């Protein structure tokens, strides 16, 4: 009769499985944790052991690791952790089989039979294969004896499990050929046994480790030269994946970035407005024209006055004396670039300072060129100046202004001969700006002629001023470009770094720390980087918490489901009424466990949502504690510990808290204490206060908390309970919910054991500390809920 060790922290599963296996003829020993199981395994090894993975004090993985240091005992994992990675870890640690909860009792029985059958085929001494045996397989340093299931490597015996031996034998029979996973599974397992294909990978890894193969010798076993895989129908073409239309990071260059363009544009617009105003120089040109008009008019008035006195004859029959007028013009100091013309009463030009000027200009003639020489190169500055002048000259609005102010000299002279002076700026046929002032020459009240004084040097003056502004404009442009470059370096590039880092995080969650830390900038972008880092870290921590919570929930739900299925399977083969009653009690207890577990999971998942929806209120701690204690005392029915309020406050003590979650914390602590208290005992709750803190303690007279677990009791689905505690009365979520709520209130909660004078544990104590509200008055009236 084979002996089997069952190691599981779920008492109901141990009871139902052991009852079934005992009915199959096995001797079964049960253990609730790995520490005690390891001691028993070393003291009296069984024929087979069945381990749970998640257990208090020592989990199944650690138990198997320590066991494999001294024993090749067949081991089956019986756990709710059914992920591929979990199974691979189990097999890599040396498990012979892996069964996930919930399972069928019949399947467990068949798996146990298969593992025991393979274990019997393995020789305990593992002798070296005999050289004379024809069935012995020799491949280099590897020797396999199928008759004895013996293996040696480099003349040294190698201990292999039955499964490992069968896999190695299948590979060694035809070296150089590939074996598919399915073929290896067929060679190592019975047809009725279901094994995941990744299990073979774990066995191969263990074979490599045991044989201590080098890379060269390993290649002789695993490299592919010919394929021996079973023929498979041609696979249908994989459907084409639709490309993700979302673009994560910008794919444009830095110069095509919209932010870069906006920076350049915003800096250049102001400069362009300044440059355009400086180049057009409208106000300067208008002022210069007005000053020039005043000067021309003053000169024209002087000339007409002198002519009216000296060149118009005497008497009422006065006429314009042209010769005398010329003498007057010759005596006038006409500035360079100015021109004075005299018109008679018929509008004809009778005198002109250009023709009256007797100055002879002497200059050197250019040398005679015998051959055509290339023109001298024009300087870049001169070409730029010419281009700028032509560009400004051809602007549309300037052309319209020239057309509107086109000069008509004859019309101006007729106006002047009519007695009206004409002054202003006009454009001649060559589009040159001419400032003119025309005044009549009069004698008494008779108009005898007209004097026109004009100047065409305004354009040259304005052009010279534009050229003088060119260096200043160049420096302004350079400053604008440098300013834009600085903004691009300090704004655009950091933003691109953040965007690329965010893309990496979106594509690979393992790189959530790749977001750069720009806090040294001490500006908004540095703050943004910190916020993004904190947000990303918090997001993925939350994702990890959700994943861990989901895994824990699956594990905890599978335990009562497994117990229910095991009990129901065993109930069919139960032989006595006592066994049937015991199995029915297990089923009813597991139903209650499921109900309580689902309720607590629902509460735990809603804590964050409730805290986000509720509104913090000012609460009187003494009143809240008194109300909860009164509720427990009034609703007590039947045997059980009594809840006692030991609060003695001299004055009302207030805290700022969410009413419903805070009350839930106190209820969870009291419920937890009641489950560990005797029916005749009591649970004490007390509230006290300091100047800044409010302290609430909950004491019980139970067995206390195991040493080293004062902190882990707040973990989700905490399973380790003191000796004598009733199994299945806790879901392991109540204290985790308490810490979650208290942390949201910026408080702390911890556990400790109360000890007597002799150091013996007298019970457990939970201590809650919250900030005390010292301002803001008393509690507001609670809102009535609909």
C-alpha positions in Angstrom: 0.0 0.0 0.0 1.5 3.3 -1.2 1.9 6.2 1.3 1.0 9.7 0.1 1.7 13.0 1.8 -0.9 15.8 1.2 0.3 19.3 1.9 -2.3 22.1 1.6 -3.5 25.0 3.7 -7.1 24.3 2.9 -8.5 22.0 5.5 -11.6 21.1 3.5 -9.5 20.1 0.5 -7.3 17.9 2.7 -10.3 16.2 4.2 -12.1 15.4 0.9 -9.0 14.4 -1.1 -7.6 12.2 1.7 -11.0 10.5 2.1 -11.1 9.8 -1.6 -7.5 8.5 -1.7 -8.0 6.3 1.3 -11.0 4.8 -0.4 -8.6 4.0 -3.3 -6.4 2.1 -1.0 -3.7 4.6 -0.2 -2.3 5.6 3.2 -2.6 9.4 3.5 -1.0 11.8 5.8 -2.1 15.5 5.9 -0.1 18.6 6.5 -1.3 22.3 6.7 2.1 24.0 5.9 5.4 23.3 4.3 7.6 23.4 7.4 6.0 20.5 9.1 5.7 18.6 5.8 9.5 19.0 5.2 10.3 17.6 8.6 8.0 14.6 8.0 9.4 14.0 4.5 12.9 13.8 5.9 12.0 11.6 8.8 9.9 9.1 6.9 9.7 9.5 3.1 6.5 8.4 1.5 6.0 6.9 -2.0 4.6 10.2 -3.4 3.8 13.7 -2.2 1.1 16.2 -3.4 2.0 19.8 -2.7 0.0 23.0 -2.9 2.0 26.0 -4.1 0.6 28.9 -2.1 1.0 28.0 1.6 1.9 29.9 4.8 5.4 29.7 6.3 6.8 27.8 3.3 5.3 27.6 -0.1 5.3 24.6 -2.3 8.1 25.8 -4.6 10.5 26.3 -1.7 9.4 23.0 -0.2 10.2 21.1 -3.4 13.5 23.0 -3.9 14.7 21.8 -0.4 13.4 18.3 -1.0 15.2 18.0 -4.3 18.5 18.6 -2.5 18.4 15.2 -0.9 15.6 13.2 -2.6 14.1 12.2 -6.0 10.7 11.5 -4.4 7.8 11.8 -7.0 6.0 15.0 -6.4 2.7 16.3 -7.9 1.8 20.0 -7.7 -1.9 20.5 -6.9 -2.5 24.3 -7.1 -4.8 27.0 -8.4 -1.9 28.8 -10.2 -2.5 27.6 -13.7 -0.5 30.0 -15.8 2.0 28.6 -18.3 4.9 30.3 -16.4 3.8 28.8 -13.1 3.7 25.3 -14.6 7.1 25.8 -16.2 8.5 26.9 -12.9 7.0 23.9 -11.2 8.5 21.4 -13.7 11.8 23.2 -13.7 12.0 22.8 -9.9 11.6 19.0 -10.3 7.8 18.3 -10.2 6.7 15.1 -11.9 3.2 16.4 -12.6 1.1 19.6 -12.3 -2.6 19.7 -11.7 -4.6 22.9 -11.5 -7.6 23.5 -9.3 -10.5 22.8 -9.5 -9.8 19.2 -10.5 -11.6 15.9 -10.8 -10.9 13.3 -8.0 -10.7 10.6 -10.7 -8.2 12.6 -12.7 -6.0 13.1 -9.6 -6.2 9.3 -8.9 -5.1 8.4 -12.4 -2.2 11.0 -12.3 -1.1 9.5 -9.0 -1.1 6.0 -10.5 0.8 7.1 -13.6 3.5 8.8 -11.5 3.9 5.8 -9.1 4.0 3.5 -12.1 6.9 5.4 -13.7 8.7 5.7 -10.4 8.7 1.9 -10.0 10.4 1.5 -13.3 13.4 3.6 -12.1 16.2 1.7 -10.5 17.2 3.0 -7.1 20.9 2.3 -7.6 21.0 3.6 -11.2 23.7 1.1 -12.3 26.1 1.8 -15.2 24.8 0.0 -18.3 26.6 -3.1 -19.3 28.7 -2.9 -22.4 27.7 -6.3 -23.8 24.0 -5.6 -24.0 22.8 -5.2 -27.6 19.9 -2.8 -26.6 22.2 -0.3 -24.9 22.2 3.0 -26.7 25.6 4.7 -27.0 26.0 8.2 -28.3 29.4 9.6 -27.5 29.7 10.0 -23.8 26.0 9.2 -23.3 25.0 5.5 -22.6 21.4 4.5 -22.1 20.1 1.0 -20.9 16.3 0.8 -21.6 16.1 -2.6 -19.8 17.3 -1.2 -16.5 16.3 2.4 -17.2 19.9 3.3 -16.4 21.8 6.3 -17.8 25.5 7.2 -17.6 27.4 10.2 -18.8 31.2 10.1 -19.1 31.1 6.8 -17.2 29.2 8.4 -14.3 25.7 7.3 -13.3 23.0 10.0 -13.8 19.7 9.9 -11.9 16.8 10.5 -14.2 13.1 10.4 -13.7 11.1 8.0 -15.9 9.8 10.9 -17.9 13.3 12.3 -18.4 14.6 8.9 -19.4 11.9 8.3 -22.0 12.5 11.7 -23.6 16.2 11.2 -23.7 15.8 7.7 -25.2 13.5 9.1 -27.9 16.1 11.7 -28.8 19.1 9.3 -28.7 17.6 6.6 -30.9 17.9 8.8 -34.0 20.5 11.5 -33.4 20.5 14.4 -35.8 16.8 14.2 -36.3 14.2 16.6 -34.9 11.5 15.4 -32.6 8.4 17.5 -32.2 6.9 18.2 -28.8 3.9 16.0 -29.7 6.3 13.1 -30.5 8.2 13.5 -27.2 4.9 13.7 -25.3 3.8 10.4 -27.0 7.0 8.8 -26.0 7.0 9.9 -22.4 3.3 9.9 -21.4 0.3 7.6 -21.7 -2.4 8.5 -24.2 -4.9 9.2 -21.4 -2.8 11.7 -19.6 -3.2 15.3 -20.6 0.1 17.3 -20.4 0.7 20.8 -21.7 3.2 21.0 -24.5 5.4 23.4 -22.6 6.0 20.7 -20.0 8.5 19.1 -22.5 10.5 22.3 -22.4 10.9 22.0 -18.7 12.0 18.4 -18.9 14.6 19.2 -21.6 16.0 22.0 -19.4 16.4 19.6 -16.5 18.1 17.0 -18.8 20.6 19.5 -20.0 21.4 20.5 -16.4 21.8 16.9 -15.3 24.0 15.8 -18.1 26.1 19.0 -17.8 26.4 19.1 -21.6 28.8 21.5 -23.2 27.6 23.6 -26.1 29.3 21.3 -28.6 27.9 18.1 -27.2 24.5 19.7 -26.7 24.3 20.6 -30.3 24.7 16.9 -31.3 21.5 16.2 -29.4 19.4 19.2 -30.3 20.5 20.6 -33.6 18.4 20.0 -36.7 19.5 18.2 -39.9 16.4 16.3 -40.9 12.8 16.7 -39.8 11.0 13.7 -38.4 7.9 15.6 -37.3 4.6 14.1 -38.1 3.0 15.5 -41.3 0.6 18.3 -40.7 -1.9 19.8 -43.0 -0.8 23.1 -44.6 -1.6 25.9 -42.3 -4.0 28.5 -43.7 -2.4 31.9 -44.3 -2.4 34.0 -41.2 -4.8 36.9 -41.5 -3.1 40.2 -42.2 -3.0 42.4 -39.2 -4.5 45.8 -39.6 -1.9 48.4 -39.0 -2.5 50.5 -35.9 -3.4 53.9 -37.3 -2.5 55.5 -34.1 0.8 57.4 -34.3 2.6 57.4 -31.0 5.7 59.7 -31.2 6.0 62.3 -33.9 7.8 61.0 -37.1 8.6 64.4 -38.4 12.0 66.1 -38.3 12.7 68.9 -35.8 12.4 71.5 -38.5 9.0 70.2 -39.6 7.7 70.1 -36.1 4.7 72.4 -35.6 6.0 73.6 -32.3 9.3 74.6 -33.9 7.5 76.4 -36.7 5.3 78.3 -34.3 8.4 79.4 -32.3 10.1 80.6 -35.4 7.0 82.3 -36.8 6.2 84.0 -33.5 9.7 85.4 -33.3 9.9 86.4 -36.9 6.5 88.1 -37.2 7.5 90.9 -34.8 10.9 91.2 -36.5 9.3 91.4 -39.9 6.9 94.1 -38.8 9.8 96.1 -37.4 11.9 95.5 -40.5 9.1 96.4 -42.8 8.4 99.6 -40.9 12.1 100.5 -40.9 12.5 99.8 -44.6 9.4 101.6 -45.8 10.3 104.5 -43.4 7.0 106.2 -44.1 7.1 108.6 -41.2 10.7 109.5 -41.8 9.9 110.0 -45.5 6.8 112.1 -44.8 8.8 114.3 -42.3 11.6 114.7 -44.7 9.3 115.7 -47.5 7.5 118.2 -45.3 10.8 119.8 -44.3 11.9 119.8 -47.8 8.7 121.5 -48.9 9.1 124.2 -46.3 12.7 124.9 -47.4 11.7 124.9 -51.1 8.7 127.2 -50.5 11.0 129.6 -48.4 13.5 129.7 -51.2 10.8 130.2 -53.8 9.2 133.0 -51.8 12.6 134.7 -51.5 13.2 134.5 -55.3 9.7 135.7 -56.3 10.0 138.6 -53.9 13.3 139.7 -55.2 12.1 139.2 -58.8 9.0 141.2 -58.1 11.1 144.1 -57.0 14.0 144.0 -59.4 12.9 142.2 -62.6 9.4 143.4 -63.4 9.9 147.0 -64.6 8.3 150.1 -63.2 4.7 151.4 -63.4 1.4 149.8 -64.1 2.6 148.4 -67.4 5.3 146.3 -65.8 6.5 143.2 -67.5 8.9 140.4 -66.5 12.4 141.3 -67.3 14.0 138.0 -68.2 17.6 139.2 -68.2 17.1 140.8 -64.8 15.4 137.6 -63.6 18.4 135.6 -64.7 20.7 137.9 -62.8 18.6 137.3 -59.7 18.7 133.5 -60.2 22.5 133.6 -60.7 22.8 135.4 -57.4 20.7 132.8 -55.5 22.7 130.1 -53.7 20.9 127.0 -54.8 21.8 123.9 -52.8 23.2 120.9 -54.7 20.5 118.7 -56.1 18.0 121.6 -56.2 16.7 123.2 -59.4 15.0 126.5 -60.0 13.0 127.3 -63.1 11.3 130.6 -64.2 8.2 130.5 -66.3 6.7 133.6 -68.0 3.1 134.5 -68.1 2.6 132.1 -71.0 4.0 129.1 -69.1 7.2 129.0 -71.1 10.5 128.3 -69.3 12.6 131.4 -69.7 15.3 130.6 -67.1 16.7 127.4 -65.5 19.5 127.2 -62.9 20.9 124.1 -64.7 21.5 126.1 -67.9 22.6 129.2 -66.0 25.3 127.3 -64.1 28.7 128.1 -65.6 30.7 125.7 -63.5 33.0 123.3 -65.6 33.3 119.8 -64.3 36.7 118.2 -64.9 37.3 114.5 -64.6 39.6 111.8 -65.9 38.6 109.8 -68.9 38.6 106.0 -68.7 41.5 104.3 -70.4 41.1 103.1 -73.8 40.3 99.4 -73.8 41.7 97.4 -76.7 40.0 94.2 -75.7 36.7 93.6 -74.0 37.4 93.1 -70.3 35.0 91.3 -67.9 33.1 93.7 -65.6 34.3 94.0 -62.1 32.4 91.8 -59.7 29.8 93.5 -57.7 30.1 93.2 -53.9 27.5 91.1 -52.2 26.4 94.0 -50.0 25.9 96.1 -53.2 23.9 93.4 -54.9 21.7 93.0 -51.7 21.2 96.7 -51.6 20.1 96.9 -55.3 17.8 93.9 -54.8 16.3 95.5 -51.7 15.7 98.8 -53.4 14.1 97.1 -56.5 11.9 95.0 -54.2 10.7 97.9 -52.2 10.2 100.0 -55.4 8.1 97.3 -57.0 5.7 96.8 -54.1 2.1 97.1 -55.3 1.0 99.8 -52.9 4.0 101.9 -53.7 3.2 101.6 -57.4 -0.4 102.7 -56.7 0.9 105.7 -54.6 3.2 106.7 -57.5 0.4 106.5 -60.0 -1.8 108.6 -57.8 0.8 111.3 -57.3 2.2 111.5 -60.9 3.5 115.0 -61.7 1.9 117.2 -64.3 4.2 120.3 -64.6 2.0 122.2 -67.1 -1.1 121.9 -64.9 0.9 123.1 -61.9 2.2 126.1 -63.8 -1.4 127.0 -65.0 -2.5 126.9 -61.3 0.4 129.1 -60.2 -0.2 131.6 -63.0 -3.8 131.7 -61.7 -2.4 133.1 -58.5 -2.4 129.8 -56.4 0.9 128.3 -55.1 1.6 124.6 -55.6 3.7 122.6 -53.3 4.2 118.9 -52.5 5.8 115.6 -53.6 5.3 114.2 -57.0 6.7 111.4 -59.1 8.2 112.1 -62.5 8.1 109.9 -65.6 11.1 108.0 -64.3 9.3 107.2 -61.1 11.7 109.5 -59.2 10.4 111.4 -56.2 10.5 115.1 -56.8 9.6 117.6 -54.1 8.5 120.9 -55.6 7.3 124.4 -54.6 5.9 126.7 -57.3 5.0 130.4 -56.4 3.8 133.2 -58.7 6.0 136.3 -59.5 3.7 139.3 -59.0 3.9 143.0 -59.3 1.2 144.7 -57.2 -1.6 142.3 -58.0 -0.6 141.2 -61.4 1.0 137.7 -62.0 4.0 138.1 -64.3 5.4 134.6 -64.1 6.1 131.6 -62.0 9.1 130.3 -60.1 9.4 126.5 -59.5 11.9 125.2 -57.0 12.3 121.4 -56.9 14.5 118.8 -55.3 15.0 115.1 -56.2 17.4 114.0 -53.5 14.8 112.8 -51.1 14.9 109.2 -52.5 18.7 109.1 -52.2 18.5 110.3 -48.5 15.9 107.6 -47.7 18.0 104.9 -49.5 21.0 105.9 -47.5 19.1 105.6 -44.3 17.9 102.2 -45.3 21.4 101.1 -46.0 22.4 102.4 -42.6 19.7 100.3 -41.0 20.9 97.1 -42.7 23.5 96.1 -40.0 21.0 96.7 -37.2 18.4 94.6 -39.0 21.0 91.9 -39.5 21.8 91.9 -35.8 18.1 91.8 -35.0 17.6 88.8 -37.3 20.5 87.0 -35.7 19.1 87.7 -32.2 15.7 86.4 -33.4 17.3 83.2 -34.8 19.3 82.6 -31.6 16.2 83.2 -29.5 14.3 80.7 -31.6 17.1 78.2 -31.4 17.2 78.6 -27.6 13.4 78.0 -27.4 13.7 75.0 -29.6 16.5 73.5 -27.5 14.8 74.2 -24.2 11.2 73.6 -25.1 10.8 71.6 -28.4 13.5 69.0 -27.8 12.5 68.2 -24.2 8.9 67.8 -25.3 10.1 65.4 -28.0 12.0 63.5 -25.4 9.0 63.2 -23.2 6.8 62.2 -26.2 9.3 59.5 -27.3 9.6 58.2 -23.7 5.8 58.1 -23.5 5.8 56.0 -26.7 8.3 53.6 -25.3 6.2 53.2 -22.1 3.1 52.7 -24.2 4.8 50.0 -26.3 6.7 48.3 -23.5 5.3 48.6 -20.0 8.6 47.4 -18.5 10.2 50.7 -19.6 8.0 52.9 -17.4 11.2 54.4 -15.9 12.4 55.6 -19.3 10.6 59.0 -18.9 13.5 61.5 -18.4 13.7 63.4 -15.1 13.9 67.1 -16.0 13.2 68.4 -12.5 16.6 70.3 -12.6 15.0 72.8 -15.0 12.8 74.1 -12.3 10.1 75.1 -14.7 6.8 73.8 -16.1 8.5 71.3 -18.3 10.4 69.9 -15.4 7.2 69.7 -13.4 5.6 68.0 -16.3 8.3 65.3 -16.4 7.9 64.6 -12.7 4.2 64.4 -13.0 4.5 62.1 -16.0 7.0 59.9 -14.1 4.8 59.7 -11.0 1.6 59.2 -13.1 3.2 56.4 -15.1 4.7 54.7 -12.1 1.4 55.0 -10.3 -0.5 53.7 -13.3 1.6 50.6 -13.7 1.7 50.0 -10.0 -2.1 50.1 -10.1 -2.1 47.8 -13.1 0.3 45.4 -11.2 -2.0 45.7 -8.1 -5.0 44.8 -10.2 -3.2 41.9 -11.8 -2.0 40.6 -8.4 -5.5 41.1 -6.9 -7.1 39.2 -9.8 -4.6 36.4 -9.4 -5.2 36.3 -5.7 -9.0 36.3 -6.2 -8.7 33.4 -8.7 -6.6 31.5 -6.3 -8.9 32.0 -3.3 -12.1 31.2 -5.3 -10.5 28.1 -6.7 -9.9 26.7 -3.3 -13.5 26.4 -2.2 -14.5 25.4 -5.7 -11.9 22.6 -5.5 -13.1 21.6 -2.1 -16.7 21.5 -3.4 -15.8 19.4 -6.4 -13.7 17.0 -4.4 -16.4 16.6 -1.7 -19.0 16.0 -4.4 -16.8 13.4 -6.2 -16.0 11.7 -2.9 -19.6 11.8 -1.8 -20.5 9.4 -4.6 -18.1 6.8 -3.3 -18.5 7.4 0.4 -19.1 4.1 2.2 -20.4 5.2 5.6 -23.1 7.6 6.7 -20.5 9.4 8.9 -18.4 10.1 5.8 -21.4 11.3 3.9 -22.4 13.7 6.7 -18.8 15.0 6.9 -18.7 15.6 3.2 -22.1 17.4 3.3 -20.8 19.6 6.1 -17.8 20.5 4.0 -20.0 21.4 1.0 -22.2 23.6 3.2 -19.1 25.2 4.7 -17.6 25.9 1.3 -20.8 27.5 0.1 -20.6 29.9 3.1 -16.9 30.5 2.3 -17.7 31.3 -1.3 -20.5 33.7 -0.3 -18.3 35.5 2.3 -15.3 35.6 -0.1 -17.3 37.1 -3.0 -18.9 39.7 -0.6 -15.5 40.7 0.7 -14.0 40.8 -2.8 -16.9 43.1 -3.9 -16.2 45.4 -0.9 -12.5 45.5 -1.5 -13.0 46.3 -5.2 -15.4 49.2 -4.3 -13.2 50.8 -1.7 -11.5 53.2 -4.1 -14.8 54.1 -5.8 -16.5 54.8 -2.5 -13.7 57.0 -1.3 -13.8 58.9 -4.6 -17.6 59.4 -4.4 -18.0 60.2 -0.7 -17.4 63.6 0.9 -15.2 63.9 4.0 -17.1 65.0 7.1 -16.2 66.2 10.5 -16.9 63.2 12.8 -17.1 62.9 16.6 -14.9 59.9 17.3 -16.5 59.1 20.6 -20.0 59.2 19.1 -19.1 57.0 16.2 -17.5 54.4 18.5 -20.4 54.5 20.8 -22.9 54.0 18.0 -21.0 51.0 16.6 -20.7 49.3 20.0 -24.4 49.8 20.6 -25.2 48.2 17.3 -23.1 45.1 18.1 -24.7 44.8 21.6 -28.3 45.2 20.3 -27.8 42.7 17.4 -26.0 40.0 19.4 -27.9 36.7 19.4 -26.7 33.5 20.8 -23.2 32.7 22.2 -20.3 34.9 21.3 -17.9 37.5 22.8 -19.2 40.8 24.0 -18.1 44.2 22.5 -17.2 46.7 25.2 -16.6 50.4 24.8 -13.7 51.6 27.0 -13.6 55.2 25.6 -13.2 57.9 28.3 -12.8 61.3 26.6 -13.1 64.5 28.6 -14.3 66.5 25.5 -15.5 65.8 22.0 -12.7 64.8 19.7 -13.2 65.3 16.0 -11.6 63.9 12.8 -12.0 64.6 9.1 -13.1 61.3 7.6 -15.4 59.5 5.2 -18.2 58.3 7.4 -19.1 55.0 5.7 -15.5 53.7 5.0 -14.4 54.8 8.5 -17.2 52.9 10.1 -16.3 49.9 7.9 -12.8 49.9 9.4 -14.1 49.7 12.9 -16.6 46.9 12.0 -13.8 44.9 10.2 -11.5 45.2 13.3 -14.3 44.2 15.7 -15.4 41.2 13.5 -11.8 40.0 13.2 -11.4 40.2 17.0 -14.8 38.4 17.6 -13.8 35.5 15.5 -10.7 34.9 17.6 -12.4 35.3 21.0 -14.1 32.8 23.2 -17.8 32.8 23.6 -17.4 34.1 27.2 -14.8 36.6 26.3 -15.0 40.3 25.4 -13.6 42.6 22.7 -12.6 46.0 23.9 -12.5 49.2 21.8 -11.1 52.4 23.1 -10.6 55.9 21.6 -8.1 58.4 23.0 -6.5 61.6 21.7 -3.3 63.7 21.8 -2.9 67.2 20.6 -2.5 66.2 17.0 -3.6 62.5 16.7 -6.6 60.3 17.5 -5.8 56.8 18.6 -8.3 53.9 18.4 -7.4 50.4 19.8 -9.3 47.1 19.5 -8.2 44.4 21.9 -9.2 40.7 22.1 -8.3 37.8 24.4 -7.6 35.4 21.6 -4.4 33.4 20.7 -2.7 36.5 19.3 -0.8 36.9 16.0 2.0 34.5 14.9 5.5 35.8 15.4 6.8 37.6 12.3 3.3 38.1 10.9 2.4 41.4 12.5 2.8 43.1 9.2 1.7 40.4 6.8 -1.7 40.1 8.4 -2.7 43.2 6.4 -1.8 41.4 3.1 -4.7 40.4 0.9 -5.9 36.8 1.5 -3.7 36.3 4.4 -4.1 32.6 5.3 -1.9 31.7 8.3 -4.0 31.4 11.4 -3.1 30.7 15.0 -3.5 27.2 16.4 -7.1 26.5 17.3 -8.6 29.1 15.0 -11.7 28.0 13.2 -10.9 27.1 9.6 -12.8 29.1 6.9 -14.1 31.9 9.1 -11.9 34.5 7.4 -11.5 35.6 3.8 -8.2 37.4 4.4 -9.5 40.7 3.0 -10.9 42.5 6.0 -7.6 43.8 7.4 -6.3 44.7 3.9 -9.4 46.8 3.4 -8.8 48.5 6.8 -5.3 49.5 5.8 -6.4 50.7 2.4 -9.1 53.0 4.0 -6.8 54.3 6.8 -4.0 55.1 4.3 -6.5 57.1 2.3 -7.3 59.1 5.5 -3.5 59.8 5.9 -3.4 57.6 8.9 -1.7 54.4 10.0 -2.8 51.0 11.3 -0.6 48.3 12.9 -1.0 45.1 14.9 0.7 44.0 18.0 0.4 41.2 20.7 -0.6 42.0 24.3 1.6 40.2 26.7 1.3 39.5 30.5 3.9 39.9 33.2 5.3 36.5 32.4 5.7 37.4 28.7 2.9 35.1 27.6 0.6 36.4 24.8 -2.8 37.4 26.2 -4.4 38.5 22.9 -4.0 40.7 19.9 -4.3 44.5 19.6 -4.9 46.6 16.5 -4.0 50.3 16.7 -5.4 53.0 14.4 -4.0 56.5 14.3 -5.6 59.4 12.5 -4.9 63.2 12.3 -7.0 65.1 14.7 -9.1 68.0 13.5 -8.2 71.0 15.7 -10.1 73.7 13.7 -13.4 74.1 11.9 -15.8 73.5 14.8 -18.1 70.5 15.4 -19.5 68.0 13.0 -21.9 69.2 10.4 -25.3 67.7 10.1 -25.2 64.5 8.0 -26.9 64.7 4.6 -30.0 62.6 4.3 -29.6 59.9 1.7 -32.3 59.2 -0.8 
